[in-house]
Amino acid sequence: MNLTLTLSPDTEAKLNERAKALGKAPEALALEAIDEQFGTERKPTTLPVSERLKQFHDWVASHRSRNPTLDDSRESFYPDRW
């Protein structure tokens, strides 16, 4: 359904200000407000950052090292300087 709303300049300014502060598009913020008012929930299209980080760290941990005895310390690269 398409719906056209006419906002007062004050309401429009508040919507734009809040959307900018939250890093969202004004349209998305307005939809969230309508959904909240009518008790419907919109499913997030992406995972929260914390969950994405957890999945990334789990993925990294699932790979074994190819050369666990490799000495990549600065001292091993420049033995004459230490």
C-alpha positions as CSV (number, residue, x, y, z in Angstrom):
1,M,0.0,0.0,0.0
2,N,1.3,3.4,-0.9
3,L,0.4,6.3,1.5
4,T,1.2,9.9,1.1
5,L,1.5,11.9,4.3
6,T,1.7,15.7,4.6
7,L,3.9,16.7,7.5
8,S,4.1,20.1,9.1
9,P,7.5,21.7,8.6
10,D,8.2,21.3,12.4
11,T,7.4,17.5,12.3
12,E,9.4,17.1,9.1
13,A,12.4,18.8,10.7
14,K,12.1,16.6,13.8
15,L,11.8,13.5,11.7
16,N,14.9,14.4,9.7
17,E,16.9,15.3,12.7
18,R,16.1,12.1,14.6
19,A,16.7,10.0,11.5
20,K,20.1,11.6,10.9
21,A,21.0,11.1,14.6
22,L,20.1,7.4,14.3
23,G,21.8,7.0,10.9
24,K,18.5,5.9,9.2
25,A,16.5,7.2,6.3
26,P,13.5,9.3,7.4
27,E,11.1,6.9,5.6
28,A,12.5,3.9,7.5
29,L,12.1,5.7,10.8
30,A,8.5,6.7,10.0
31,L,7.7,3.1,9.2
32,E,9.2,1.9,12.5
33,A,7.1,4.4,14.3
34,I,3.9,3.2,12.5
35,D,4.8,-0.4,13.2
36,E,5.4,0.4,16.9
37,Q,2.1,2.1,17.1
38,F,0.2,-0.8,15.6
39,G,2.1,-3.6,17.4
40,T,3.8,-5.1,14.4
41,E,7.4,-5.8,14.3
42,R,9.7,-5.5,11.3
43,K,12.4,-8.1,11.0
44,P,15.9,-6.6,10.7
45,T,17.4,-7.2,7.3
46,T,20.9,-7.7,8.8
47,L,22.3,-9.2,11.9
48,P,23.4,-7.0,14.8
49,V,27.1,-6.1,14.7
50,S,27.7,-8.2,17.9
51,E,26.3,-11.3,16.2
52,R,28.2,-10.7,13.0
53,L,31.4,-10.3,15.0
54,K,30.7,-13.5,16.9
55,Q,30.1,-15.4,13.6
56,F,33.3,-14.0,12.2
57,H,35.4,-15.0,15.2
58,D,33.9,-18.5,15.1
59,W,34.8,-18.8,11.5
60,V,38.4,-17.6,12.1
61,A,38.7,-20.1,15.0
62,S,37.4,-22.9,12.8
63,H,40.6,-22.7,10.7
64,R,43.8,-24.3,11.9
65,S,47.1,-22.6,11.5
66,R,49.1,-23.8,8.5
67,N,52.5,-23.2,10.2
68,P,52.1,-23.0,14.0
69,T,55.9,-22.9,14.5
70,L,56.4,-19.8,12.3
71,D,58.3,-17.1,14.2
72,D,57.0,-13.8,12.9
73,S,58.4,-11.7,15.6
74,R,60.3,-8.5,14.8
75,E,63.4,-10.0,16.2
76,S,63.3,-12.9,13.7
77,F,63.1,-10.5,10.8
78,Y,66.0,-8.2,12.0
79,P,68.3,-10.5,14.1
80,D,71.2,-8.0,13.7
81,R,69.2,-5.2,15.4
82,W,68.5,-6.9,18.7
